[in-house]
Amino acid sequence: MSPRFSALNGRIDGQGAGTIVLSHGFGTDQTAWAPIRDWLAPRFRVVSFDLAGCGAGGAEAYDPRRHDSLYGFADDLIEILDELGIEDCIYIGHSVSGMIGAAAAAVRPEPFRQLVMIGASPRYLNDGDYQGGFDQQDLDGLHAGMAANFQAWGAGFAPAVVGVPDRAAVDEFCRTLFLMRPDVALSISRTIFQSDMREVASRLESPTLLLQTRQDLAVPMAVAQWLQRHIDGAELAVVEAEGHLPHMTAPAAVIDILAARLAVLPG
């Protein structure tokens, strides 16, 4: 097992010939993929890992300098692909990992047969005609709450981001969120919410599939539509569900889309 992959709690399973690489969003870890992993495993070799700062022991893998932008997380992804010798894969990234994958693919398009982005956003801040969903005062308030009392903030944030009355999903999100060291969580959240990855979208060459729920507190539909317009050839598939974590709360709807639209699906 490669050093970076091991440091990020890397896991490989599955029985297929083609490779799927899974990368989770903020507040979760790779266990968030469990509801769709059982469907993927008989069809693909499935590779997953925890983003630096997330999962068990995540703070040890987090480097404040390397990970002060999403490009540092993209470097982690490229390093994992190189260390595992992955030259051809379908990459599925949720939330921030959508743009982490985009940043990696913009630099190294060859390994990415297809990018699948679930609830991805290139910029969360509103900017003129671009409506990312948040004003700076919204983000300042969010981060002030995190800094003041991480546990209390998380207890309110979890049901809002899950977005549907799914107690099991809220509990699971809280479990993985609170695995994060509070100072690291705050730093990563600031990096994510203050990022602007719009320039990356126009440079993508890999076929891209966007999955977006009809109602998402973190990512408005307008953002997914912006990505569709600015990523050459991108396809937008609307998940018939609500909330920011459809792979956890509506896995059957996500699987239906993947079954119909993945670039390579073994027979």
C-alpha positions, 0 to 999 in steps of 0.5 A: 500500500502506498505511503499517501494512500495508507496515510489517508486510510486507503481502501480497495475492494470490488471485483470488476476490471475497471476502477472507480475512485471515490472521494467524499465531501466535508464532514464525512469520510469514505464510509459515506459511500457505503450505501452505493458501494455494495452496488459498485463493488461487483462491477468495479475495483473500488478505491476510496480514501479519507481526505486529509483532516477527515476520518480516523487520525485525519489531523495527522495527514493534514498539512496547513501549508499543503492543504491551504487550497484545494490544489493541495488536496488535488495533489493528494489525489494525483499522488494516490493515482500514481502510487497505485498505478491507476492510469484509467478510472472513473472518479466520483467526487462529492461536494468539495471533492468534485472540484478536487477531482476537477483540479487534478484532471485539469492538470493530468487528464489522462487517468480520468475516463470520466468525472462524476460530481455530486453536489459540486460547487466551484465557488460558494460566494455570490459574485455579481451575476454568479449566485453561489448561494452565500454572502460573506457575512453568511460564511463569517457567521458559520465560521464564528459558530464553528470557532465558538462551540464546534459541537453545538454548531455541528449539531445544528449544521448536520440536519441542515446539510442532510436536508431531509428528515433522515435521523440515521443520516444525520447521526452518521454525518455527526459521527464523522464530522466530530471525528475531525479535530475542531481547529482542522475542521475550521481551517478546511471549511474556510479553505472550501468556502473561500475557494474560487475554482471557476477557472478550472471548469473551462480547462476540463477535458474529461467527460463530466457528469453532474449530479444535483438534487432539486433542493440543496442548502449548500449548492443551489441548482444555479451552480450546477447549471453554471458548471454545465455551461462552463465545462465542455460537454458536461451532462447534468442529471437531476437526482429526484431527491433533496439535500446535499448527501443523496448518496447517503439519503437517496442511494437508489436514485443515485444508482439509477443515474450511475447505471445509465450514465457511467462511461464504462459499465462491465456487462 
